[in-house]
Amino acid sequence: MVSVGIVGVGQMGGAALRILLEQMPDARFLAMDRAPEALARAEALDPQRVGGRVVDVSAESVDLSGLDLVLNMSGPFFAGSGSLAHDALRSGITYIDIGDDLEATDSVLALDADAAAAGVALITGAGWSPGVTNWCAARLLDEHPDADGVQVVWATHERNPGGLAPLRHMLHMAVSPCPVWSGGQWIDSPGFVPETAAEFDFPEPLGRIEAYDTAHPEPRTLARYYPRLTTASCKGSLRPAWANAAFSTLGRIGFGYHDLAVDVAGHDIEPAEFLWKMMWARHDAAARGDEGVALTALMVQVFRESAGAGGAEVLGSLAVLDDAPMSRGTGLGAAVAVLAALREPPAAGAWGPEVLPWQFTLREYERIGLALGGFGPGIQSPAGSAPS
């Protein structure tokens, strides 16, 4: 019987576990989290197949013996949860995470030689963005062999403040350099600032949005996997539009720094945790009956940079929209990555999610997503604007 470990069973990890329980009826699962209440919720999903263990991956090594694969959902990844990849390597099992911070991506990719020598596959960034975005890029690059550029765009509108880990990640992106692969070299661009803005036409109901350079790892792994690329970048946008300037400002004035603590009445408080508690307190006090419509969206374009004086020519684009918080899309992406890795073991080494076959991952993402009741018409091919 296949045995899968899931580390971090909050909103996103819980979503992945629910999907995997349905898609893998004969598998057993070990849920690991530092919060006992999260483990209780996970075990309650299927007490016969889900066991729980209290674990803090940011502070201790994890015993992964007896597992076939471990899925790491314990963000924010820049805060040290990448150490679980070392535990998987020592245990000789497949590792997958949803890491969306460049620091975590680079730490996993640095294990490539060790993983190849040990015959172990380590896959980082297999969620929504990165994750589904990489699979869309892989499909488009296969369909357009003359493409030499990739543009990833994501957008999200949440109904409530969500978890602390996603908030810390969003604030961290505002103060982290954005890796842009341009002209065959790496350039650091500032995150979420107006000078990096470009407009993109998404399918309805999102429509035209403005998005900004953001510190996501898609450019890093795509440029590594596809040597023909001369350009690769990622832009993001929060909805409503005013939230972009708000988060950029909050991050830069101090809330985006995870190594900063403030003494409040004798207690060291991380600024992001204070902001998170304040946002939830305000949200709960408002007691709104209508929290708005959640929306998570992504678009990937491939283009030919050498199109002449007219600039880059967009050769193809794919988009996915889901009328739910990003926890559902990310959990689904992670679950599909697990299904793909167990179906056909990836090559040994350290990789981004594009190492998993897009023919399977996109098909399963669309199939399961539609069954969950979201994702509109599925994966769409919109006519997007050229990247700038």
BELFEN-V313146 format. One line per field, one symbol per residue. psi: psi as a letter, one per 20 degrees, with the letter a starting at -180 (. if undefined). burial: + if it has 24 or more other ideal C-beta (glycine too) atoms within 12 Angstrom, else -. A space follows every 50 residues. Layout:
BEGIN
psi = ???
burial = ???
END
This chain:
BEGIN
psi = pppppoonlbgghhggggghhhimijqqqoppqiohhhhghghihnhhio rqpppniiiqqpojqiqhqppojmrphijjiihhhgghghikqppprkpj qhggghhghijggggghikqpppqkmdforehghhgggghhhhnijpjqp pppqqqoqhribrgghghgghhhhjpqpppopkjqpppqqplqhijqqqq orqqjgbprpqqpqmqjghghghghniipipprpqrpqprhhhghghggg ghihijoijpqpooljpoppghhggghgghggghhhlqhojrpqppqqpp qqrohliahiaqophqqqqppplrqihghghgggghgggghhgoprqqap rriihpohhgghghggghghhijbkcjbprnrorqqq.
burial = -++++++++++++++++++++-++--+++++++++--++-+++-+---++ +++-+-++---+-+--+++++++++++++++++++++++-++++++++++ +++++++++-++--+--+-++++++++++++++++++++++--+--++++ ++++++++++++++++++++++++++++++++------+++++--+++-+ +++--+--++++++++++++++++++-++++++++++++---++--++-+ +---++++-----------+++++++--+--------------+++++++ +++++------+++++++++++++++++++++++++++++++---+-+++ ++++++++-+++-+++-++--+-+++-+++-+-+++++
END
